[in-house]
Amino acid sequence: MRFELPGAPPSLDTFLAPSTVHLPVLPFVAAVFACGYLCGAICLWRQGRRWPVWRTVSFFVGCALLAAVTGLGVEDYAHALVSVFMFQQLTLMMTVPPLLVLGSPGTLLLRATPHSGIGLGVLSVAHAALRSPVARWVLSPWCTVPLYLLAFYGLYLANAADGILALPGGQMALEVGFLITGMLFTIPILSSDPLPVRLGHAARALDVFAEAALHAFFGVFLMMGSTILITSFVAPTEALGVNPLEDQRLAGGLAWSYGEAPTVLMLMYVMHRWFRDDTAKAAAADRYRDVHGDSDLDAYNAYLRGLDVDGPQR
């Protein structure tokens, strides 16, 4: 993948200009995802089967955002400024995944894929993945939380970023890794698709709280830092007339502010689903008791009646 470092300080126009990257991998992936999703949704609609429009919109916004941060000028400046690199990382890990996951692409795949021919093979692979112990492990907090720690603390504080960025295609590998890490963390928390492991609402809220604390501490650490953590950005940043340390502090501010906003929205969504599910369970239990009665309550009432009967005899 070849690119040209920007020669002028960043502005809104340069951020929104087409990228100079000659092999836009992730924008192409976003286009493939969007086309495949649209084909599945249209297939259901033509069959007269319902598919929520809001889920379609959410998935398409996620694909558009993925294409924008990796196919416009943001991609070029992410090679020169650590603040833009941080913005890109936060977007790929925390903003794009929730939008894609809320689109329920797994459910759409299972509903829209024909049960014959190639479709039967696709469904077999999908069901095998759901039963896979590997899938169960990678979607568990034992895997997702350490990945989140590596993506921030390991990359910046353990000096892993410089070694990866020095490799051919290193930055592209990091971008793909950010997206995969964000998806693995988000799926168990927000997904309504069939999953090999299903976290309870309390566990989901705990994961979101832990992730919020990680971001807050990491952002404050960068804002207060007095040393450069990633030297690969020093020369390109100075060439743009920007102070590398101040740009790193701006990256910390983004991690603390922009990084926390999606987390708060995720927590609100989790709490809403928790309240909705508990309300639905309570209503279902009330309907069951109205039809079949409550054995525990009946036994307690019988006990009380027995006390009333025995009382006058004493």
Secondary structure as GFF3:
##gff-version 3
##sequence-region A 1 314
A	DSSP	alpha_helix	12	16	.	.	.	ID=ss1
A	DSSP	alpha_helix	25	46	.	.	.	ID=ss2
A	DSSP	alpha_helix	53	71	.	.	.	ID=ss3
A	DSSP	alpha_helix	73	77	.	.	.	ID=ss4
A	DSSP	alpha_helix	82	90	.	.	.	ID=ss5
A	DSSP	pi_helix	91	95	.	.	.	ID=ss6
A	DSSP	alpha_helix	96	102	.	.	.	ID=ss7
A	DSSP	alpha_helix	105	112	.	.	.	ID=ss8
A	DSSP	alpha_helix	118	130	.	.	.	ID=ss9
A	DSSP	alpha_helix	133	138	.	.	.	ID=ss10
A	DSSP	alpha_helix	141	149	.	.	.	ID=ss11
A	DSSP	pi_helix	150	157	.	.	.	ID=ss12
A	DSSP	alpha_helix	160	165	.	.	.	ID=ss13
A	DSSP	alpha_helix	170	190	.	.	.	ID=ss14
A	DSSP	alpha_helix	201	224	.	.	.	ID=ss15
A	DSSP	three_ten_helix	231	233	.	.	.	ID=ss16
A	DSSP	alpha_helix	234	239	.	.	.	ID=ss17
A	DSSP	alpha_helix	244	256	.	.	.	ID=ss18
A	DSSP	alpha_helix	260	292	.	.	.	ID=ss19
A	DSSP	alpha_helix	295	313	.	.	.	ID=ss20
###
